[in-house]
Amino acid sequence: MTIADEGVIAALLRRPRPDTLANLWASARIDIVNGTIFDLVARRPKIRTRLLPKQLDRRLAFKAFRQFLFLSRGGPWPLVDIARDQTRDGCADANKANIAYHYDVSNAFYALWLDPEMVYTCSYFTD
């Protein structure tokens, strides 16, 4: 994993959760080399976060991380405002607006990457 700045460590120390990791990844403040964010989340330790301090040498952990404890977690945090975005709430009007936003674009937009027939498809794989 590549880390862009020390605020990444501060953010992960303060809130070691998948949504923190997702925000850092979406804002390009971390990058996962030879894998994806899904691989990283799947390989996270199965221990409950609140039990982790019981297994650490507190003096050694504090010594290692004290330089990050009072740093700003930095920004941006692009996924934080998604829950507040009223166009994504799932109601019928919001769904209609989202569909219109996706399909009411010019052919010039799709011509940027589609073939002359303007055909594209989508798939979902669970494995």
N, C-alpha and C positions, 0 to 999 in steps of 0.2 A: 504494500500500500504506500503510495506517495502522499505526503502531507504538505500543503501549501504554506501554512503558517502556524505559529504556536497557539493561536486562538482555537485551532482545531482540537488540540490536546485539552485546553481549558473547557471547551464545550463537551467533550466526551467524558471528562472527569466529573463535571457538574450534572450531566444527564446522560449516563451510558445506556442509551436505548436505541432501538432500530430507527425511530423517527429522527433522532439527532444525526445518525449516520446517513440517512436518506437526504436530509437537508444539506449536509456537508458535501455529499456526492453530487446533488443536483446543482449546487453552486460552484462546482469544480474546485472545491477546496481540498478534496481528497480524490484520489484516483486509485482504482483497484487494478493492479497489474496481474495479467495471466488469470483473470477470472472476472466475476461480476459481483455487484453488491448482494445479489441473492446467494451466491456461494459463501460470501463472508457471513451473512446472517445465518445461513444454514450451519456453519461451522462454529458459531459462537458457543461458548461454554454453556452447559446445561444448568450450571449453578445459578440459584436465585441471586440477583444483585445485592440484596440486603444481607446475604450470608457471606459474601465475598470478604468484607472487612474482618470477619472472624478468622479467616484463613491466612491473612497477610500479617507480616511483621509491621506493625503500625509505624514504628520509628523509621524503618527503612523505606516504607511507602511514602511517608510524609517528606523525608529527605529527598526522595527522587522526584516527587511531584509538587513540592512547595513553590517552585518557580512558576508553575502554571496555575496555581489556585486563585491568584488575584488578578490574572490577566483577563481582559475582555474576551468574550467568546467570538468577537468579531462578527462579520456578516458578509454577505447577505444570507437571509434565511428564507428562501423562495417558497418553501412548502408550508410555512406557518400561516399564511393568509388564505390558503385554499379553503379551509373550513368556513371562513367568513365570506367567501365568494358566493353570492346569491345565485349566480348562473349555473352552479354545480350542485344544487340542493336535491335534484332528482324529481322535482314536481313536473307535471306535464308541460307547463309553460317554459320551464328551464330546459327540459329535454328538447322541445321544439326549437328554442333559440340555439342550443348547441348543435343540433342537426343542420339548421340553416347556416350557422357559421362555418360548418365543415363543407357543406355542399354548394353554398352560394358564392363560390369563387370562380374566377374566369378560367377558361381553358388554357390561357397562357401560364397560369400557375402550375397546372398539371403537366403541361408540355415541358417544363423544366427537367423532369425526370422520367416521364412515361414515353412509351413508343408511340408511333403515329396513330395507332388504334385507340390510344388513351385507356388502356385496360389495366386494372390493378386488382389485387385480391388481398385478403387478410386471412390469417390462420391463428389458432390458439393451440398450443401444445402443453400438456401437463407434465411431460417428461423431457 
